[in-house]
Amino acid sequence: MVEERVERPGGVHPVDEVLPAGRMAAFGLQHVMTMYAGIIAVPLIVATALELPPEQLVYIINASFLMCGVATLIQTIGFWKFGVRLPIVQGTTFAAVTPMILIGSEYGLRGVYGSVIVAGLLTVLAAPFFGKLLRFFPPVVTGSIITIIGVSLMPVAIRWAAGGVPDAPDFGSPANIGLAFLTLVLILAITRFFGGLFGGFLSRVAILMGLVLGTVVAAVLGEADFGGVADAGWVGVSVPFFFGAPTFQIVPILSMTLVMLIVMVETTADILAIGEITEKRVGSDDVARGLRADGISTALGALFNSFPFTAFAQNVGLVRFTGIKSRFVVAVAGVILVLLGLFPKLAAVVAAIPLPVLGGAGLVLFGTVAAAGIQTLSRVDLTDNRNLIIVAVAIAVGVIPAALPEFYGGFPEGVRIVFESGITAASIAAILLNVLFNLVGRRPETHDLVEQTGTVEEKLTVMEANRLVRDEFAERFAPLFQGERWVVEAAYDREHPFSGIHDLRHAFQTVVYDAPAERQAELLRAYPPLGGGATAREGLSGLSVREREAVGLTSLTPEEEERYGEMNRVYEEKFGFPLVTAIRDHSKETLLEDAASRIKHSREQELLISIVETVKIANYRLQDLLEESLTGARR
């Protein structure tokens, strides 16, 4: 698969790129075919539980298509302070299914829609306050949540592959599983063997082609039913309050408001995930706009006989899989959804795709979401047991509902509403554990040295770094390697433009590791000796000064100065270069312990260890100079 670069002619970000009409239509249709089953599922479950007649079910499904399209357009195109303006598809949320059934059984659909309207409007009001909580979503949290989004969706794809409903007579039949496997193989084959054709276009529509070809094979084998196409009407318009004027009761409103809090957590995670995938920086204002879009779409949807909306995770996976990051592609998907809502016969054609075929595609899509989460976690320092525990517990808690759906069956309804969503449970666990381990009572650490000791230049994004010419790039990033421009110039020549911070790190590391031994030793000699006296040395970078201040090397006692001076002398006499170590991993006491251990090495061993330390130092400093996709924070 050919990845999209982060920069386009004229400096247009891929998220804001407008593709040719034909490709936009194909990519948009792919999004629709990926998520249609999710749109249908919620009305089907609720209508069946409330024993609604078939004609009312069809009406709600058409309304759901229509309003999902409207919600998607609000989210992608946006207006005023509504819409995150990222490639996010809106769909009906499963988090509301159980509360809506309970409310509907007691108060009818009018009570359901009344509670949804109020909860949606409350979401709009709460959005700016919720958006300010972004500091509680560092990579250790977002990576865990994104991973569990993919993992928790895998059982859905597996059930689709087996036939959808466990009670169905053909559930798990060889024919169903064979169709799912065939669809999976088709997608993989198109991506691997034909993906480079037409400028990489086929690789990006591999999901769409797999769905179409899988459906054709199913039709030939008699496993696809297109009877609904003939029965569906040509035109159908959803009118407001089709089921009567909404009613408003306090208990249903409270229940639905709790659901929307859960939706806000899930949508925030999806927004951060899509920001990570598209390399578009996401801030608190962006999250607030996305949540406002959720709220207003949910309220409007209830007016037009639909249910609460959230961002659809499978489409997040599709963006990652295809590399197509344009929000206008997803806006086209929104237009298609509106058309499906207005023309039921078109919706019936899409609905004819067999679930096993969709399951084969879902295995790829949901796995891709999990992989995106793992990629985010690769930025987290998992050698720190605090971060390791956060990830481990969050994922374990998130898997519980998928592994044992009845696990919380004995708890009150409010508890079940929250924790029977693996995504919500994992989000709560990750956020609370991060607060406990990394925020509450945490002593100031060297990772926070910029905040402790002053500021550096305003951070760049990867996209902005790519715009720098070679000399500007070298000037900006030479401090990563103590002013040695040859490292950053060689990295620029090798891999510019960079598709992300990982590419940038890889380029620097490759140059350093591939350099001849004498050139590596020359690099090490650019680093000043450790100790307070060295900070007065001409040419010491501001980053070095701040690093030393953060661990107390600028305020050593005379006795400590003497110990450091002796250590530096002995070390440099033996190896021919100064001791280089990532100060941020140490205190002033452990620095001496580390030096005493390393002095026993051979020169070859110590050269290798020291070069690894220069790379670690550069990685830390890169976080000070370059804005990462989400928050730029290490944790």
Secondary structure, 3 states (H helix, E strand, C coil): CCCCCCCCHHHCCHHHCCCCHHHHHHHHHHHHHHHHHHHHHHHHHHHHHCCCCHHHHHHHHHHHHHHHHHHHHHHHCCECCECCCCCCCEEECHHHHHHHHHHHHHHHHHHHHHHHHHHHHHHHHHHHHHHHHHHHCCHHHHHHHHHHHHHHHHHHHHHHHHCCCCCCCCCCCHHHHHHHHHHHHHHHHHHHHCCCHHHHHHHHCHHHHHHHHHHHHHHHCCCCCCHHHHHCCCCCCCCCCCCCCCCCCHHHHHHHHHHHHHHHHHHHHHHHHHHHHHCCCCCHHHHHHHHHHHHHHHHHHHHCCCCCEEECHHHHHHHHHHCCCCHHHHHHHHHHHHHHHHCHHHHHHHHCCCHHHHHHHHHHHHHHHHHHHHHHHCCCCCCCHHHHHHHHHHHHHHHHHHHCCCCCCCCCHHHHHHHCCHHHHHHHHHHHHHHHHHHCCCCCCHHHHHHHHCCCCCCECHHHHHHCCHHHHHHHHHHHHCCCHHHHHHHHHHHCCCCCHHHHHHHHHHHHHHCCHHHHHHHHCCCCCCCHHHHHCCCCCHHHHHHHHHHCHHHCCHHHHHHHHHHHHHHHHHHCCCCCCCHHHCCHHHHHHHHHHHCCCCHHHHHHHHHHHHHHHHHHHHHHHECCCCCCCCC
